[in-house]
Amino acid sequence: MTQTFDLIVRGGEVVNHAGRGFTDIGVRGGKIVAIGDLGQASAGEIFDATGLTVLPGVIDSQVHFREPGLEWKEDLESGSRGAALGGVVAVFEMPNTEPTTTDPDALADKLARAKGRMHTDHAFYVGGTHENATFLGELERLPGCCGIKVFMGASTGTLLVQDDEGVENVLRHVNRRAAFHSEDEYRLAERRGLARPGDWTSHPEVRDAQAAMQSTERLVRIAKSLGKRIHVLHVTTHQEIDFLAKHKDVASVEVTPQHLTLVAPEAYERLKGFAQMNPPIRSAEHVAGVWRGIETGIADVLGSDHAPHTREEKARPYPASPSGMPGVQTLVPIMLTHVVNGRLSLERFVDLTSHGVNRVFGLADKGRIAEGFDADFTIVDMKAKRVITHDWMATRSGWTPFDGFEAKAWPVATIVRGTVVMRDDEIVAEGTGAPVRFLETLAG
């Protein structure tokens, strides 16, 4: 009897837990149900992946889509459009919106706004604060919540827990892995006077490596004393990489494409405010340290920290210019270019963008090409050379720090739960995104 499927992805080079090999994938009901030679099977839709590489769907576990309250920068529709165009199947969105995502109503509001508008699957962080700390154990178990996010150093928005007592109170009440922006606010406050007006090269002096290291040391000490799991976001310093290598029992590590690709001071001299983000783009020794974190397995996940602002806002003279840059749409082509250049293996890219996210966040059915998992695929052409431009960007902000970057590989299709959402730079299925499911929030 002939096997029948809703979708067969046929003839591509598949990269998964078993390695790399040419095979077919059969999808039924949005799930992977067969991997192997399906040449005699039939399907409602055949995706011919001949000459292409089929990756587990890339998950960006740190984006700021600015809705509600800051929609002139970005919104859930435009942000997820950029994600899908960039080969990303799911995003975890941050709580520093207006109002902040710090209670059940705010989370429910974001989930309602996403329904029928977001093109990718999605989950939302709840912000940890002094005020809601005692309720975080309940908030982190709500459907659609990917975890608790805490800002130890001030960035865009009003969320800030700068003191050890506040961090301890947050961690005491959470049971899942909590994510942290780790910069020491006390040191940042002391160093704000070092900002040279109109000179973005002073940004990494204001927010120096010691500010990051001090905060991360404090955070790890508190987490160890309480036996809690932490996720250190956008690690940028070689000191933190060396330190966190000794504390993998409690700490997982995120790195970003921009901190692996852009180098100070050249990036600030060339891009000015468009290179400004928190933590900063740093010097070559720190970039080398972050790469060492990838090469030695210290880094667990790759997130974009997509955080757009308008061109007009970015053009303000430093330090009046806001920090943050778009990144969800460029994550795949930037990092696959590092693969083509021999700096990163394709298997390690997969580990950082899907397998690692599955492990760190406890995804119920995403992050692997395996039977029983969601049929999420990022399909790429590893030989396609394209130049990234401002015009390609779907973000409302309309720019990218990687304008003019020659990518040596390109996402050609984004498949989410068996639905082809993006194909050849076009969104072909709109508004089909759904909340991501996590092992620690399953009902029962």
Disulfide bonds with the S-S distance in Angstrom:
none
